[in-house]
């Protein structure tokens, strides 16, 4: 079987394994290595120090897996999904439990952890390839390891990098997740897509924090996703108001993109919000015990922010939404065992600023 026939066969197997698109990339040195080095030198990675590890493998993907000659790249659509009730705009005064929470959780994170979903499918795909070609060297990646996923996926024709730094596809927009299977097989690479952004800058203009200071550059120090997911402990005072009511991640730059106006949909029930979390709202999240957190968020990517971080974020969202009905829960949180939850509940009460909110703060001060 020649490299073209073999590539087409493996891509068809990837679709049969449950992925929405597949393509093949060569493992030549990165074409954007200088940009990555500059990004790191500026400190745009914020506190995510792992980006600096194994930098040589990132720049030379063939060295990541000795013997590998090609990468079979796959994409899984996570929005829009069939039966997803969360595509409606956020209500100002939500009547349904959860309406003040789930529309402000990044769409990829509402259901089951995509790492697990994609890794299971990649494992099945890898097993099939190894059974057919027993001498094959292979390794799976899903948002892990020293891999520049977007560059490989772009080489494989799965999309073109947009100005918001996400990968864009003319039919799928940017609502898809990436994975790779490094293989020692000689596969014919696909043809990359042309630029899809043109003169459009809607994503840059939509970012409320200025985290996209120029096209194709993300400054994580200003990114809502970084602060609500990766950062531990206190949020900088200057970022709390900018975060708005986002609780985990942020989709604003993607929502502003014209390619996401009417993207193709997919049916992946694992990525839908499960019933055990559907009724949870900001108050319930702030009041959540550690035991309830462990049970409710089992298998969820939101565990990345940890129990303290999610409740800290809930307090900030309450303060920025400013509803008086949040005051009782925030007042209770002033006695929380976690320092970051206490301090952000205090900030939220001051932000709400009603007599009841300020009275709760005064009561705590008197007790002290």
C-alpha positions in Angstrom: 0.0 0.0 0.0 1.5 3.4 -1.0 1.6 6.4 1.4 -1.5 8.0 -0.2 -3.6 4.8 0.0 -2.4 4.1 3.6 -3.2 7.6 4.7 -6.7 7.4 3.3 -7.3 4.1 5.0 -6.2 5.3 8.4 -8.3 8.5 8.1 -11.3 6.4 7.3 -10.5 4.3 10.4 -10.3 7.5 12.5 -13.8 8.5 11.4 -15.1 5.0 12.2 -13.5 5.4 15.7 -15.8 8.3 16.3 -13.9 11.4 15.3 -15.4 14.1 13.1 -12.4 14.8 10.9 -8.9 13.4 10.3 -5.8 14.4 8.4 -2.1 13.6 8.2 0.8 15.8 9.0 4.5 15.4 8.4 6.9 15.8 11.3 9.2 18.5 9.9 10.5 21.2 12.2 8.1 23.8 13.4 7.5 26.7 11.0 6.6 28.9 13.9 9.4 28.1 16.3 10.7 31.7 16.5 7.2 32.9 17.4 6.9 30.3 20.2 10.3 31.4 21.6 9.3 35.1 21.5 6.0 34.1 23.2 7.8 32.5 26.0 10.4 35.2 26.3 7.6 37.8 26.7 6.1 35.7 29.5 2.8 35.3 27.6 2.5 31.8 29.1 1.8 33.4 32.5 2.1 30.8 35.3 1.9 27.8 32.9 5.6 26.8 33.2 5.1 23.5 31.4 5.2 25.2 28.1 8.9 25.7 28.6 9.6 22.0 29.2 11.0 19.9 26.4 11.0 22.9 24.1 13.3 21.1 21.7 10.6 18.4 21.1 8.0 21.1 20.5 10.2 22.6 17.8 11.3 19.3 16.4 8.2 17.0 16.5 10.0 14.0 15.0 12.1 13.9 18.2 9.1 13.5 20.5 8.6 9.9 19.5 11.7 8.2 18.2 11.0 6.4 15.0 7.8 8.4 14.2 7.4 9.6 10.6 3.8 10.9 10.5 1.1 12.3 12.7 -2.5 11.2 12.2 -4.4 14.2 13.5 -8.1 14.0 14.6 -10.8 16.5 15.5 -13.9 16.1 17.7 -16.7 18.7 17.4 -17.9 19.8 20.9 -20.4 22.5 19.8 -23.1 22.7 18.6 -24.4 19.4 19.9 -27.7 17.8 19.4 -30.1 18.3 22.4 -27.9 21.0 23.9 -30.2 23.5 25.7 -27.4 26.0 26.5 -27.1 27.7 23.1 -29.4 30.5 24.3 -28.1 33.8 25.5 -27.6 34.3 29.2 -30.7 35.5 30.9 -30.4 38.7 32.9 -32.7 37.4 35.6 -32.5 33.6 35.3 -35.6 31.7 36.3 -34.2 28.2 35.7 -31.6 26.8 38.1 -28.2 26.7 36.4 -28.9 29.6 34.0 -26.6 31.9 35.8 -23.8 29.2 35.7 -23.6 27.0 32.7 -23.8 29.7 29.9 -20.6 31.0 31.5 -18.7 27.7 31.5 -16.7 27.2 28.3 -18.7 24.8 26.0 -16.0 22.2 25.9 -16.0 21.8 29.6 -19.7 21.1 30.3 -19.7 17.4 29.8 -17.3 14.5 30.3 -13.6 15.3 30.3 -12.6 15.5 26.6 -9.2 14.0 27.4 -10.9 10.7 28.4 -13.4 10.8 25.5 -10.7 11.3 22.9 -8.1 9.1 24.4 -10.5 6.1 24.5 -11.2 6.6 20.8 -7.5 7.1 20.0 -6.7 3.9 21.9 -9.2 2.0 19.8 -7.8 3.5 16.6 -4.2 2.7 17.7 -5.1 -0.9 18.5 -6.7 -1.3 15.1 -3.6 0.1 13.4 -1.2 -2.1 15.4 -3.3 -5.2 14.6 -3.0 -4.4 10.9 0.6 -3.3 11.0 2.2 -5.1 14.0 5.7 -3.4 13.8 4.2 0.1 14.0 5.6 2.5 16.6 2.9 4.7 18.0 2.0 7.2 20.7 -1.2 9.0 21.5 -1.6 12.7 22.5 -4.6 14.7 23.7 -3.6 18.1 24.9 -0.6 16.5 26.6 3.1 16.1 26.0 5.5 18.4 24.0 3.3 18.7 21.0 2.3 21.9 19.1 -1.2 20.5 18.3 -2.6 23.4 16.3 0.4 23.5 14.0 0.3 19.8 13.3 -3.5 19.9 12.8 -3.1 22.9 10.4 -0.5 20.9 8.4 -3.0 18.1 8.3 -5.7 20.3 6.8 -8.0 20.3 9.8 -8.1 24.1 9.9 -6.2 27.3 9.7 -5.0 29.2 12.7 -7.3 32.1 13.4 -6.3 35.5 14.9 -7.7 34.3 18.2 -5.1 31.5 18.1 -7.7 28.8 17.8 -7.9 26.6 14.7 -10.7 27.5 12.3 -12.4 25.2 9.8 -14.8 26.6 7.2 -17.6 24.2 8.2 -16.9 23.5 11.8 -15.8 27.0 13.0 -13.5 26.6 16.0 -15.7 24.4 18.2 -13.5 21.3 18.0 -10.9 19.5 20.0 -7.6 18.0 18.8 -5.7 14.8 19.2 -2.8 13.1 17.5 -1.4 9.6 16.9 2.3 9.7 16.1 3.2 6.7 13.9 6.2 5.2 12.3 4.2 4.6 9.1 5.0 6.6 6.0 1.8 8.5 5.3 1.1 11.1 2.6 0.4 14.5 4.3 -2.7 16.5 3.6 -2.8 19.9 2.1 -3.1 22.8 4.6 -6.0 25.2 4.3 -5.6 28.9 3.3 -6.0 31.7 5.8 -9.7 32.2 6.8 -9.5 35.5 8.8 -8.7 38.0 6.1 -9.1 41.5 7.5 -11.6 40.5 10.2 -10.6 41.4 13.8 -13.9 40.7 15.6 -12.3 38.3 18.0 -9.7 40.8 19.1 -12.4 43.4 19.6 -14.6 41.0 21.6 -12.0 40.2 24.2 -12.8 42.3 27.3 -9.4 42.0 28.9 -7.1 42.7 25.9 -5.7 39.2 26.0 -5.5 39.3 22.2 -3.2 42.4 21.8 -2.5 41.6 18.1 -3.5 39.0 15.6 -2.3 35.4 16.3 -1.0 36.3 19.8 -2.6 35.3 23.1 -1.3 37.0 26.3 -2.3 34.5 29.0 -1.6 37.1 31.7 -4.9 38.8 30.6 -6.9 35.7 29.6 -10.1 34.9 31.4 -9.5 31.2 30.8 -6.1 31.3 32.4 -7.3 33.0 35.6 -10.5 30.9 36.0 -8.8 27.6 35.3 -5.1 27.5 35.8 -4.4 30.1 38.5 -4.5 29.1 42.1 -5.3 31.3 45.1 -6.1 35.0 45.0 -7.1 36.7 41.7 -5.5 40.0 41.1 -7.9 42.8 42.0 -7.6 44.4 38.6 -8.7 41.1 36.9 -11.8 40.4 39.1 -14.1 42.8 37.4 -12.7 42.0 33.9 -13.5 38.3 34.4 -17.2 39.3 34.5 -19.4 36.3 35.3 -17.3 33.6 33.6 -16.8 30.7 36.0 -14.6 28.3 34.0 -12.9 29.4 30.8 -14.3 31.8 28.2 -15.8 31.6 24.7 -16.1 35.3 23.8 -13.5 35.3 21.1 -15.0 32.2 19.5 -18.6 33.5 19.8 -17.5 36.7 17.9 -16.0 34.7 15.0 -18.1 34.8 11.8 -17.1 31.2 11.1 -19.0 30.2 14.2 -22.3 31.7 13.2 -23.7 28.5 11.9 -21.1 25.7 12.2 -21.9 22.1 11.4 -23.1 20.1 14.4 -22.3 16.7 15.8 -23.8 14.1 18.1 -21.5 13.4 21.0 -23.6 12.8 24.1 -20.6 12.5 26.3 -19.9 16.2 25.8 -23.3 17.3 26.9 -24.0 18.6 30.4 -25.0 15.6 32.5 -28.2 15.6 34.6 -26.3 15.5 37.9 -24.8 18.9 37.2 -27.6 20.5 35.2 -29.5 22.1 38.1 -26.4 23.5 39.7 -26.3 27.3 39.9 -23.9 29.9 41.3 -25.3 29.7 44.8 -25.1 25.9 44.8 -21.6 26.0 43.5 -20.4 28.5 46.2 -22.1 26.4 49.0 -20.9 23.1 47.6 -19.1 20.8 50.1 -15.9 19.1 49.2 -17.7 15.7 49.2 -20.4 17.0 46.9 -17.8 18.5 44.6 -16.0 15.2 44.3 -19.2 13.4 43.4 -20.8 15.9 41.1 -17.6 16.8 39.1 -16.3 13.2 38.8 -15.0 12.8 35.3 -15.4 16.6 34.5 -12.7 18.8 33.0 -13.8 21.5 35.5 -11.9 19.6 38.2 -8.9 21.3 36.7 -9.8 24.5 38.7 -10.3 22.5 41.9 -12.9 22.9 44.6 -11.4 26.1 46.0 -11.0 27.7 42.5 -14.5 27.0 41.3 -16.1 28.5 44.4 -13.7 31.5 44.3 -14.9 32.0 40.7 -18.5 31.7 41.7 -18.1 34.4 44.2 -16.5 36.7 41.6 -19.3 36.0 39.2 -21.9 36.8 41.8 -20.2 40.1 42.6 -20.1 41.1 38.9 -23.7 40.0 38.3 -24.6 42.2 41.3 -27.9 40.5 42.3 -29.0 41.0 45.9 -30.3 37.4 46.0 -26.6 36.3 46.2 -26.0 38.1 49.4 -27.0 35.3 51.9 -24.7 32.7 50.2 -21.8 35.2 50.0 -22.3 36.1 53.7 -22.0 32.5 54.6 -18.8 32.2 52.6 -17.2 34.8 54.8 -16.6 32.0 57.2 -15.4 29.5 54.6 -12.3 27.5 55.5 -10.6 28.4 52.2 -8.9 31.9 52.4 -9.5 32.7 48.7 -13.2 31.9 48.9 -13.5 34.2 52.0 -11.6 37.1 50.4 -13.5 36.9 47.1 -16.9 36.6 48.9 -15.9 39.8 50.7 -15.0 41.5 47.4 -18.3 40.4 45.9 -20.4 41.8 48.8 -18.6 45.1 48.5 -19.2 45.1 44.7 -23.0 44.4 45.2 -23.0 47.2 47.8 -26.6 46.9 49.0 -27.3 47.6 52.7 -27.7 43.9 53.3 -24.4 43.1 51.6 -22.5 45.8 53.6 -24.3 44.8 56.7 -23.0 41.2 56.4 -19.5 42.6 56.2 -20.0 44.8 59.2 -21.3 41.8 61.2 -18.2 39.8 60.5 -16.0 42.8 61.4 -17.8 43.1 64.8 -17.4 39.4 65.5 -13.7 39.7 64.9 
